[in-house]
Amino acid sequence: MLQLDLQSRQPIYEQLIQKLSEMISAGAIKPEEQLPSVRTLARDLGINPNTVQKAYQELERGGIIYSVAGRGSFIAPGNRANETLCRQSLIRIREAVADGRRTGLSHRQVEETVRSVYEEGTKHD
């Protein structure tokens, strides 16, 4: 089940996008699997249906999910959803490295940071 931090400064729709993306990447939600309806998910999470709709729209715009009129929203087929999420991650990494370069981080500092973050993640896998 999804858990959102309603006290967080991060908008709820962004948290929802992040949590669903993590679940897709982890394989907890499979390609072609149907997502809960907007109303059902909103009710279960105790949030406004417009918030869920906004998150679903963003995920659809990103190619991670697709909608079928009258049937609901589904995870993109095959590996498309995960490929999209990987591509988005690489874009964010490039942006972070570019920001680091602009602020004076050395290649070594960036490399060490990436290595330590990656190794920390593999400890939890």
URKA-V162951 format. One record per pair of residues at least 4 apart in sequence whose C-alpha atoms are under 8 Angstrom apart, sorted by the first residue. I is the first residue (numbers start at 1). GAP is how many residues later the second one is. Records with the same first field share a line. If there is no record, write none. Layout:
I->GAP + GAP
//
This chain:
2->14 + 17 + 18 + 43
3->42
4->8 + 11 + 12 + 41
5->7 + 10
6->6
10->4 + 5
11->4
12->4 + 39
13->4 + 38 + 39 + 41 + 42
14->4 + 41
15->4
16->4 + 36 + 39
17->4 + 38 + 39 + 41 + 42
18->4
19->4
20->4
21->4 + 64
22->4
23->4 + 5 + 6
24->4 + 5 + 6 + 57 + 58
25->57 + 60
29->4 + 46
30->45
31->43 + 44 + 45 + 46 + 47 + 48 + 50
32->42 + 43 + 44 + 45 + 46
33->41 + 42
34->38 + 39 + 40 + 41
35->37 + 38 + 39 + 40
36->4 + 5 + 36 + 37
37->4 + 35 + 36
38->4 + 11 + 14 + 15
39->4 + 10
40->4
41->4 + 8 + 11
42->4 + 5 + 6 + 7 + 9 + 10
43->4 + 5 + 6
47->4 + 5
48->4
49->4
50->4
51->4
52->4
53->4
54->4
55->4
56->4 + 9 + 17
57->4
58->4
59->4 + 5 + 6
60->4 + 5 + 6 + 7
62->22
63->13 + 17 + 18 + 21
64->11 + 12 + 16 + 17 + 18 + 20 + 21
65->8 + 9 + 10 + 11 + 16
66->7 + 8 + 9 + 10
67->4 + 5 + 6 + 7
68->4 + 5 + 6
75->6
76->4 + 5
77->4
79->4
80->4
81->4
82->4
83->4
84->4
85->4
86->4
87->4
88->4
89->4
90->4
91->4
92->4
93->4
94->4
95->4
96->4
97->4 + 13
98->4
99->4
100->4 + 5 + 10
101->4 + 5
105->4 + 5
106->4
107->4
108->4
109->4
110->4
111->4
112->4
113->4
114->4
115->4
116->4
117->4
118->4
119->4
120->4
121->4
//
